Amino acid sequence: MLAVGLDGTILSVALPQLAHALQSTETDLQWFSSSYLLFLAASMLPVGLLGDRYGRKKVLIGALVLFAASSGACAYAHHPWQFIVARCVLGVAGAGIIVMALSALTVLFTAEERPKAVGVWSAANFLALPLGPLVGGWLLTHAWWGWVFLINVPIALLGAAVVLTLVPESRAEARPQLDLIGAGLSTLGLVGVTFGLIKVGERGWGDALAWALMCGGLILLIAFYQYESRVSARPGRRPMLDPALFRAKSYTWGVILIGFVALSNIGVIFIMPQYFQAVRDTDAMGSGLRLLPLIGGLVVGAVPADRFARLLGAKITVAAGFAVMAGGLFLGATTGSSSGDGFSGAWMALSGFGMGLSMATATSVVLSQVPEERSGVGAAVLQAVNKVGAPFGSAILGSVLLTAYQSHLTLPSLPPAAVHATRSGVFGGISVARETGSSSLLASVRDSFVHGLDVSLVVSSGFALAGLVCTLLFLPEVPRQAAATGSGESHDVVSVG
């Protein structure tokens, strides 16, 4: 999980070097990131099916080896198209690792151990946020840029050796059929939604192509669910995604609430590195160091989440996590241009604690509803929602941030090109201010970005409050012991499935 997370965060640091080394255009740079996200999201459900059918250990080892090979291909690419192809393959491999690692938790650990394992898994998901800029910044300073990707090779191969040695093989007792129509509908649907959201982030909410992609993707996903429902109703047929999973309210609402966690925390992940570099004038490594309180808070919340669930029950624990997260984000929305590292560290640690508490507990609730034979696809649904939530949140908050930034700007008399560059974002504004030597413009750009940051964090806090309300209204009560052991309604789902 850490290797997959590092790959995404390191890439953002390496883009300037890639632009020079591969003679890349701005469109190429966008596809370096977008191609990975597209294939990562689109492959979730198919790899879940492959794990349930052929064996989760086999798929996980294959994904790790493929991840190592495609990372090496990224490092030795000589042209942008070669790098993009390697990133596409890397996305498929990353999906296999993410889904199989999560589905393995239902097999590897007893009901009592599983919540603790989910806490460690949750922490690993976020540990790459500060480590990516730190490791990437150090490597790019002291070594060839290809090492940013080659570092994944020994990690992935070591992971494959550990899985081969320690992880037992598991598959569905009644092997699901190769559902090519369902796989095609789900893959194209997730590609459409994810690609549309990426385009919204690039072009804004008024882009017709983005809306066409998102609407088309949603239609295909609805068609996928309807098709799977019809397949499940036929005697002797086993759909790729059994709709019976969604009859358990804990599973359905647990997945939805994890989506709310993704929407809430993307504001911090998306905006704060920009704040540290544009307003506090740090480099990528310094930005990564300043994100450590967020990760510390998340670990403190995620790892002991099972104890909170045992004391309070899953419903109250998830609600408490959302409440703490909302409070931390709302406190962050009072950030000013002169706020210090201590203030930002305090509110990020608080929001991180809430994220860890709510995400680990909601994930445990979801896994408790997934029978072992469905763990691959059951985990894939959760991860697909989580991965689509990130670009969705980035698109919303990026739009909010830019609108608030532009509305607060005070521009002196500048050439049209300079005005456009300044209004395009904080880094464009800082570049213009330094080229013109205007200290007043520099102050206005930074103050305007901080204003946009505050408005965006209010919106993020609103997402957390929405998650709190949905938890209290819709997440079923789970017995306190079951909340901690992950043994809620799963017997109902097993009998139906």
C-alpha positions in Angstrom: 0.0 0.0 0.0 2.9 2.3 0.8 4.5 1.7 -2.5 1.3 2.5 -4.4 0.8 5.7 -2.4 4.4 6.8 -2.8 4.1 6.5 -6.6 1.3 9.0 -6.7 2.8 11.6 -4.4 6.3 11.4 -5.8 5.1 12.0 -9.3 3.8 15.5 -8.4 7.3 16.4 -7.3 9.0 14.9 -10.3 6.9 16.6 -13.0 9.3 19.5 -13.7 12.2 17.1 -14.3 10.0 14.9 -16.4 9.0 17.9 -18.6 12.7 18.6 -19.3 13.9 15.0 -19.6 11.1 13.7 -21.9 10.5 17.0 -23.7 6.9 16.9 -22.5 4.0 19.3 -23.4 1.5 20.5 -20.8 -0.9 18.0 -22.1 1.6 15.2 -21.7 2.2 16.2 -18.1 -1.6 16.1 -17.4 -1.7 12.6 -18.9 1.2 11.4 -16.8 -1.1 11.7 -13.8 -4.5 11.2 -15.4 -3.6 7.9 -17.2 -2.7 6.3 -13.9 -5.9 7.5 -12.1 -8.1 6.3 -15.0 -6.7 2.8 -15.1 -6.5 2.6 -11.3 -10.2 3.4 -11.0 -11.4 1.4 -14.0 -9.6 -1.8 -13.0 -11.0 -2.1 -9.4 -14.0 -4.3 -10.1 -12.3 -6.6 -12.7 -9.3 -7.3 -10.5 -11.7 -8.0 -7.6 -13.5 -10.6 -9.8 -10.1 -12.2 -10.9 -9.1 -12.5 -7.2 -12.4 -14.2 -6.2 -12.2 -16.5 -9.2 -8.5 -17.5 -9.6 -7.1 -16.8 -6.1 -6.4 -13.5 -4.3 -2.8 -14.5 -3.5 -2.0 -15.2 -7.2 -3.5 -11.9 -8.3 -1.7 -9.9 -5.5 1.7 -11.5 -6.4 1.0 -10.8 -10.1 0.0 -7.2 -9.4 3.2 -6.6 -7.3 5.5 -8.1 -10.0 3.6 -6.0 -12.7 4.0 -2.9 -10.5 7.8 -3.5 -10.3 8.1 -4.0 -14.0 6.0 -1.0 -15.0 7.9 1.2 -12.5 11.1 0.2 -14.2 9.5 1.0 -17.6 8.6 4.5 -16.3 12.2 5.1 -15.3 13.6 4.1 -18.7 11.0 5.8 -20.9 12.5 8.0 -23.6 9.3 9.5 -25.0 6.2 10.8 -23.4 4.0 8.1 -25.0 6.2 5.4 -23.5 5.9 6.9 -20.1 2.1 7.2 -20.4 1.7 3.6 -21.5 3.8 2.5 -18.5 1.7 4.6 -16.2 -1.5 2.9 -17.6 0.0 -0.5 -16.8 1.0 0.8 -13.4 -2.6 1.9 -12.7 -3.8 -1.7 -13.4 -1.1 -3.1 -11.1 -1.9 -0.6 -8.4 -5.6 -1.5 -8.5 -4.7 -5.2 -8.0 -2.5 -4.3 -5.0 -5.1 -2.0 -3.4 -8.1 -4.3 -3.8 -6.3 -7.6 -3.0 -4.6 -6.1 0.1 -7.9 -5.0 1.5 -9.8 -8.2 0.6 -7.0 -10.3 2.2 -7.8 -8.7 5.6 -11.1 -10.7 5.7 -9.0 -13.9 5.2 -5.8 -13.2 7.1 -7.2 -11.9 10.4 -9.8 -13.2 12.8 -12.8 -11.0 13.6 -11.1 -9.8 16.7 -7.9 -8.9 14.9 -9.4 -7.3 11.8 -10.2 -3.8 13.1 -6.6 -3.4 14.2 -5.4 -4.6 10.8 -7.7 -2.1 9.2 -6.2 0.7 11.3 -2.7 -0.2 10.1 -4.0 -0.4 6.5 -5.6 3.0 6.9 -2.4 4.5 8.2 -0.4 3.1 5.3 -2.8 4.7 2.9 -1.9 8.1 4.2 1.7 7.7 5.2 2.8 8.3 1.6 1.5 11.9 1.7 4.5 13.4 3.5 6.9 10.6 2.5 6.4 11.2 -1.2 7.7 14.8 -1.3 10.4 14.0 1.3 11.8 10.9 -0.5 11.2 12.4 -4.0 12.7 15.7 -3.1 15.9 14.0 -1.7 16.2 11.7 -4.7 15.7 14.5 -7.3 18.3 16.6 -5.5 21.0 13.9 -5.2 20.3 11.3 -8.0 18.9 10.7 -11.5 15.2 11.3 -11.8 14.6 7.7 -12.8 15.3 6.6 -9.2 12.0 8.2 -8.2 10.3 5.2 -10.0 13.0 2.6 -9.6 12.6 2.9 -5.8 9.3 1.0 -6.2 11.0 -2.0 -7.7 12.7 -3.5 -4.6 9.7 -2.6 -2.4 7.2 -4.4 -4.8 9.5 -7.4 -5.2 10.0 -7.7 -1.4 6.2 -7.4 -1.0 5.7 -10.3 -3.5 8.2 -12.4 -1.6 6.5 -11.8 1.7 3.0 -12.6 0.1 4.4 -15.7 -1.4 5.8 -16.9 1.9 3.2 -15.7 4.4 -0.2 -15.1 2.8 -2.5 -18.1 2.4 -4.3 -18.6 -0.9 -8.0 -18.0 -0.9 -10.8 -17.8 -3.5 -14.5 -18.0 -3.7 -15.9 -21.5 -3.0 -18.3 -21.1 -5.9 -16.1 -19.5 -8.5 -17.7 -16.5 -10.2 -18.1 -16.6 -13.9 -16.1 -14.3 -16.2 -18.7 -11.6 -16.6 -17.3 -9.8 -19.7 -20.4 -7.6 -20.2 -20.4 -6.6 -16.5 -16.7 -6.0 -16.5 -17.0 -3.9 -19.7 -19.9 -1.8 -18.3 -18.2 -1.2 -15.0 -14.8 -0.3 -16.5 -16.2 2.1 -19.1 -18.5 3.7 -16.5 -15.7 4.3 -14.0 -13.5 5.6 -16.8 -16.2 8.1 -17.9 -16.9 9.4 -14.4 -13.2 9.7 -13.4 -12.1 11.2 -16.7 -15.0 13.7 -16.6 -14.0 14.8 -13.1 -10.4 15.2 -14.2 -11.6 17.4 -17.1 -13.6 19.5 -14.6 -10.4 20.0 -12.6 -8.7 21.2 -15.8 -11.4 23.2 -17.5 -14.0 24.0 -14.9 -17.6 23.0 -14.4 -18.8 24.7 -17.6 -17.0 22.2 -19.9 -19.5 20.3 -22.0 -17.1 17.4 -22.6 -16.6 16.9 -18.9 -20.4 16.7 -18.3 -20.9 14.4 -21.2 -18.2 12.0 -19.8 -19.6 12.1 -16.3 -23.2 11.6 -17.4 -22.2 8.8 -19.8 -20.2 7.1 -17.1 -23.1 7.3 -14.6 -25.5 5.8 -17.2 -23.1 2.9 -17.8 -22.8 2.3 -14.1 -26.5 2.2 -13.7 -26.8 -0.1 -16.6 -24.1 -2.3 -15.0 -26.1 -2.6 -11.7 -29.3 -3.4 -13.6 -27.5 -6.0 -15.7 -25.9 -7.6 -12.6 -29.4 -7.7 -10.9 -30.8 -9.6 -13.9 -27.9 -12.0 -13.9 -28.3 -12.7 -10.2 -32.0 -13.5 -10.7 -31.2 -16.3 -13.2 -30.8 -19.8 -11.8 -27.2 -21.0 -11.8 -25.7 -17.6 -12.8 -23.3 -15.7 -10.5 -22.8 -12.0 -11.3 -19.6 -10.2 -11.0 -21.1 -7.9 -8.3 -23.9 -9.6 -6.3 -26.6 -6.9 -5.6 -27.2 -8.8 -2.4 -24.2 -7.1 -0.9 -26.2 -3.8 -0.9 -29.1 -5.3 1.1 -27.0 -4.9 4.2 -27.4 -1.2 5.2 -24.1 -1.3 7.1 -22.3 -2.2 3.9 -24.0 0.3 1.7 -23.8 3.2 4.1 -20.3 2.2 5.2 -19.1 2.6 1.6 -20.9 5.9 1.2 -19.4 7.3 4.4 -15.9 6.3 3.3 -16.7 8.4 0.2 -17.5 11.3 2.6 -14.2 10.8 4.3 -12.4 11.1 0.9 -14.3 14.2 0.1 -13.5 15.8 3.4 -9.8 15.1 3.6 -9.0 15.9 0.0 -9.2 19.6 0.9 -6.2 19.3 3.2 -4.2 17.1 0.8 -5.0 19.2 -2.2 -4.6 22.7 -0.8 -2.1 22.7 2.1 1.0 21.8 0.0 0.1 24.8 -2.2 -0.2 27.0 0.9 3.1 25.9 2.3 5.0 26.5 -0.9 3.2 29.6 -2.2 2.5 31.5 1.1 5.1 30.0 3.5 7.7 29.8 0.7 8.9 26.2 1.5 10.1 23.6 -1.0 8.5 20.3 -1.7 10.4 18.6 1.1 9.4 21.3 3.6 5.8 20.9 2.5 6.0 17.2 3.2 7.4 17.8 6.7 4.6 20.2 7.5 2.0 17.5 6.6 3.4 15.1 9.3 0.9 16.3 11.9 -1.9 15.3 9.7 -0.4 11.8 9.3 0.4 11.6 13.1 -3.2 12.5 13.9 -4.5 9.9 11.4 -2.3 7.1 12.9 -3.4 8.0 16.4 -7.1 7.9 15.3 -6.9 4.8 13.0 -4.8 2.3 14.9 -6.8 2.2 18.2 -10.2 2.8 16.4 -11.3 -0.8 17.4 -11.1 0.2 21.1 -13.4 3.2 20.5 -15.8 1.0 18.6 -15.8 -1.5 21.5 -16.6 1.2 24.0 -19.0 3.4 22.0 -20.2 1.2 19.1 -19.4 1.7 15.4 -22.2 4.3 14.8 -21.1 6.7 17.5 -17.4 6.1 16.7 -17.8 7.0 13.0 -20.0 10.0 14.0 -17.4 11.2 16.5 -14.7 10.9 13.9 -16.7 13.1 11.5 -17.4 15.6 14.3 -13.7 15.9 15.2 -12.8 16.2 11.5 -15.3 18.9 10.9 -14.0 20.8 14.0 -10.4 20.6 12.8 -11.3 21.7 9.3 -13.4 24.6 10.5 -10.5 25.7 12.8 -8.2 25.5 9.7 -10.6 27.8 7.9 -9.5 30.6 10.2 -5.9 30.4 8.8 -4.4 33.8 8.0 -1.3 34.8 6.0 0.7 35.2 9.2 -0.4 31.9 10.8 2.5 29.8 12.1 3.4 26.2 11.7 2.2 25.4 15.2 -1.4 26.5 14.3 -1.5 24.6 11.0 0.0 21.5 12.7 -2.6 21.6 15.5 -5.7 21.7 13.3 -4.3 19.2 10.8 -3.5 16.8 13.6 -7.1 17.2 14.9 -8.7 16.7 11.5 -6.3 13.7 10.9 -7.4 12.1 14.1 -11.1 12.4 13.0 -10.2 11.0 9.5 -8.5 8.0 11.0 -11.2 7.2 13.5 -14.1 7.5 11.0 -12.3 5.8 8.1 -10.9 2.8 10.0 -14.2 2.1 11.8 -16.4 2.5 8.6 -14.0 0.2 6.7 -14.3 -2.4 9.5 -18.1 -2.1 9.3 -18.0 -2.6 5.5 -15.6 -5.7 5.7 -17.8 -7.2 8.4 -20.6 -7.4 5.8 -18.6 -9.1 3.1 -18.5 -12.9 3.1 -15.0 -14.4 2.3 -16.1 -15.6 -1.1 -17.1 -12.1 -2.1 -14.2 -10.2 -0.5 -12.4 -9.3 -3.7 -15.4 -7.6 -5.4 -16.7 -6.3 -2.0 -13.4 -4.5 -1.4 -13.2 -3.3 -5.0 -16.5 -1.4 -4.6 -15.2 0.3 -1.5 -12.0 1.3 -3.2 -13.7 2.4 -6.4 -15.8 4.8 -4.4 -12.8 6.0 -2.5 -10.7 6.6 -5.7 -13.5 8.4 -7.5 -14.1 10.6 -4.4 -10.6 12.1 -4.7 -10.9 13.7 -8.1 -14.6 14.6 -7.3 -13.4 16.5 -4.2 -10.5 18.0 -6.0 -12.7 19.3 -8.8 -15.2 20.9 -6.3 -12.6 22.4 -4.0 -10.3 23.5 -6.9 -13.3 25.4 -8.3 -14.1 26.9 -4.9 -10.5 27.8 -4.3 -10.0 29.5 -7.7 -13.3 31.4 -7.5 -12.6 32.7 -4.0 -9.0 33.6 -5.0 -10.0 35.5 -8.0 -12.8 37.4 -6.2 -10.4 38.6 -3.6 -7.5 39.8 -5.9 -6.6 43.4 -6.2 -4.8 43.9 -9.5 -2.7 46.9 -10.5 -2.5 47.9 -14.2 -0.9 45.0 -16.0 -0.7 43.7 -19.6 -3.6 41.2 -20.5 -1.2 38.2 -20.5 0.0 39.1 -17.0 -3.6 39.6 -15.7 -4.5 36.1 -17.1 -1.5 34.5 -15.5 -2.2 36.1 -12.2 -5.9 35.1 -12.2 -5.0 31.5 -13.3 -3.7 30.6 -9.8 -1.4 31.5 -6.9 1.8 30.3 -8.6 1.1 32.2 -11.7 0.3 35.3 -9.6 3.6 34.9 -7.6 5.6 34.6 -10.8 4.0 37.8 -12.2 4.6 39.7 -9.0 8.3 38.7 -8.9 8.8 39.5 -12.5 7.3 43.0 -12.1 8.9 43.5 -8.7 5.5 44.4 -7.1 5.4 43.7 -3.4 1.8 44.9 -3.2 0.7 42.4 -5.9 2.6 39.6 -4.2 0.8 40.4 -0.9 -2.5 40.5 -2.7 -1.9 37.1 -4.4 -0.9 35.4 -1.1 -3.8 37.0 0.9 -6.2 36.0 -1.9 -5.0 32.4 -1.8 -5.4 32.2 1.9 -8.9 33.6 1.5 -9.6 30.8 -1.0 -8.0 28.2 1.3 -10.3 29.3 4.2 -13.4 29.1 2.0 -12.4 25.7 0.7 -11.8 24.3 4.2 -15.3 25.5 5.2 -16.6 23.4 2.3 -14.5 20.5 3.4 -15.9 20.9 6.9 -19.4 20.9 5.4 -18.6 17.5 3.8 -17.6 16.2 7.2 -20.8 17.5 8.7 -22.8 15.8 6.0 -21.0 12.6 6.8 -21.9 13.1 10.5 -25.6 13.6 9.7 -25.7 10.6 7.3 -24.0 8.4 10.0 -26.5 9.4 12.7 -29.5 9.0 10.3 -28.7 5.9 8.2 -25.8 3.8 9.6 -27.5 1.0 11.5 -26.7 0.3 15.1 -24.1 -2.4 15.5 -23.6 -4.2 18.8 -20.5 -2.8 20.5 -18.6 -6.1 20.6 -19.5 -6.7 16.9 -18.3 -3.2 16.1 -14.9 -4.1 17.4 -14.7 -7.6 16.1 -16.3 -7.0 12.7 -19.1 -9.4 13.1 -22.2 -7.4 12.5 -24.8 -8.4 9.9 -22.5 -10.6 7.9 -24.6 -13.7 8.5 -27.5 -12.1 6.6 -25.3 -11.3 3.6 -23.7 -14.8 3.5 -27.2 -16.4 3.5 -28.4 -14.1 0.7 -25.2 -14.4 -1.4 
